[in-house]
């Protein structure tokens, strides 16, 4: 895994949602239903936040949340 991918994964466990219903919630802790809502509404926001949200979405819908749990343990 290259450094960019590692950086993205580390960011999703630390960065907080900057707006909306879940403002202040860490991206990795957003419910999948909220991420699905974004997907149905025409996609994720543009830029880095959208990429981070889509990464969390892909992890969650593919049953890979263990990645998030391990990262949280290693990077409290």
C-alpha positions in Angstrom: 0.0 0.0 0.0 1.5 3.3 -0.9 1.7 6.4 1.4 -1.3 8.1 -0.2 -3.6 5.2 0.6 -2.2 5.0 4.1 -2.7 8.7 4.6 -6.4 8.5 3.4 -7.1 5.7 5.8 -5.5 7.5 8.7 -7.5 10.7 7.8 -10.9 8.9 7.8 -10.4 7.9 11.5 -9.4 11.4 12.5 -11.3 13.9 10.3 -14.7 15.0 11.5 -17.7 15.7 9.3 -17.7 19.5 8.8 -21.4 20.0 8.2 -24.9 18.6 8.3 -26.7 16.2 10.6 -23.5 14.5 11.7 -21.3 17.6 12.0 -18.4 16.7 14.4 -18.7 13.0 13.9 -15.5 11.2 12.7 -15.9 10.2 9.1 -15.3 6.5 10.0 -18.2 6.7 12.5 -20.8 7.9 10.1 -23.7 5.5 9.6 -23.8 3.7 6.3 -27.3 5.0 5.8 -26.0 8.5 5.7 -23.3 7.6 3.2 -25.9 5.8 1.1 -28.0 9.0 1.2 -25.1 10.9 -0.3 -24.7 8.3 -3.0 -28.4 8.5 -3.9 -28.5 12.3 -3.9 -26.1 12.5 -6.8 -22.8 11.6 -5.2 -20.4 12.8 -2.6 -19.2 16.4 -2.2 -16.3 17.4 -4.6 -12.7 17.4 -3.5 -10.9 15.7 -0.6 -14.0 15.3 1.6 -15.9 13.5 -1.1 -13.0 11.1 -1.7 -12.8 10.5 2.1 -16.5 9.9 2.3 -16.6 7.6 -0.7 -13.7 5.6 0.9 -15.6 5.1 4.1 -18.7 4.1 2.1 -16.8 1.5 0.1 -15.2 0.1 3.2 -18.6 -0.2 5.0 -20.6 -1.6 2.1 -18.0 -4.2 1.4 -17.9 -5.5 5.0 -14.3 -4.3 5.6 -14.9 -2.3 8.8 -12.2 -4.4 10.5 -9.8 -2.1 8.7 -11.3 0.9 10.6 -11.3 -1.0 13.9 -7.6 -1.9 13.6 -6.6 1.6 12.6 -8.5 3.1 15.5 -6.6 0.7 17.9 -3.2 1.6 16.4 -3.9 5.3 16.2 -6.0 6.4 19.2 
